[in-house]
């Protein structure tokens, strides 16, 4: 995690008092186009089976995620730790056949279980 933590700190510094004027100016809204562009470039690298480019583009997509989380942290809304914790808890919750007592014998059963859990989660939030 040290490398990830260093990256998060780099983004915080870029947006900090003595940081980059462009990075400091960005908002969730201003970064929407960049997020779409980077996701598209990831998909293009996958289509081309270009691992070197895929690695680079995944980094650019991660930059977008960390930048959005940093903006939210500056506004006391949530942090990158909240994002990572939330997705980790979701993966554990939605895979009871790996982390719990449930069993599945096929991809289809696993997907069905995932959808059932997701539906229950959405109903619980509504």
Buried (B, 14 or more C-beta within 10 A) or exposed (E): EEEEEEBBEEBBEBBBEEBEEEBEEBEEEEBEEBBEEBBEBBEEBBEEEEEEBBEBBBEBBEBBBBBBBBBBBEEEEBBBEEBBEEEEEEEEBBBBBEEEEEEBEEEEEBEEBBEEBEEEEEEEEE
